[in-house]
């Protein structure tokens, strides 16, 4: 099925559509119940009639609704891109400014989703019920004497001393503790090698056989032995006269 295609909207038509959308504000209502949907449909019918009353190109209600949805989609895309560029680390050209239509739609549509306030934040939240003093919010006052009285009754458990309870009120202040350098215990570290990491020396019989076995079975020693045996054989045969040195 071919899609209906008509002429593009001119600037005058866009301005007229903006004025009519501000007039029929029920269209911007986000409610989707039966009564609200019926009111929106009636508002679109009236808007279409007023739009075509003095317009050169006839626009159907479907075309106007489709154009309005495209305007909202483009506005969200531009504002999202502009917000993304503002959070970048810098460098390059500045982000393009959203169009006038996008800013206008943002002002009349409002926020679709609003996050919940943080209940675990340490910042002070000013409420409308906060008492005012000379046009300024009154700061909460806390009695220091009550804090000292409560802190004197507080006790805590030290996790490093197997559940030993300390009384905060009877703890000696740090500046009253006198340090004695002579009686301070010096920590000595054992720098010797652990006995378990030392290798025991081999006995002499095992050591000699180990060295002999190690020397006899290396490739280098094997080649040396072959050359030595061949040389001794050559000398032996030369003495016997069985083979000459030149022909070997």
C-alpha positions, 0 to 999 in steps of 0.5 A: 500500500502506497504511503500518502505523500503531500507537499512539505509544510512551509514556515507559515504552516508550522507557525499556524500549527503552533498557535492552534496547538497552544489554543487546544492544550488538551492535545498535550494532555498525557492522559489516555483514558476514554474521556481524554481520548475523546476530547483529544479527537474532538480538539484535532477535528476543530484544529483541522477545520481552523487550519484549513479555513485560510490555508492554500494547501488542504491538510487532513487530520491524519497529516496534522497528527503525523506532523505533530508526532514527527515534531516531537520525535525530532525535538527529543532527538535534538535535545538528547544529542545536545545533552550528550554533547554538554557532558563531553570532556571538551574539544571540538566545535560547540554542540548545535543549538536546538531549533526554535520548534524543539525548544517550543515543544519542550516548553509546552510538553514538560517532562515525561518522567521525573525521578524520585528524590533521594531519601539517603542523601546527606544534603539538607532539603528545604521544605515549604513547612520550614519556619521562616525568620526574616525571609530566611529559613531557620537553621535547626539548633541542637543543644550541645549539652544533650550531645555530651550527655548522650555520648557519655553513656555510649559504649562501643565494642572493640572488634580487635579485643574479642568483645571488650567493652570500652566506656567512652566517658572514661577513656583517657584523652590522647594528649594526656598519655605520656610516651616513654621511649625507654620502656617502649617495646621494640619489635624485632623481626626474625630475618633468618632463613626458615629451616624447612626451606633449607635443602639437606646435603646429599650423602657422599655415595649418593653425591658421587653417583649423582655426579657420575650419572649426570656427567655420563649421560649428557650429550656433550660427554657422550660425543667426547667419549665417542671421539676419544674411543675412535682416536684410541682405536685409530692409534691401536690399529696404526700400531698393529699395522692393520690400517694406515693413517692416510687411508683412515 
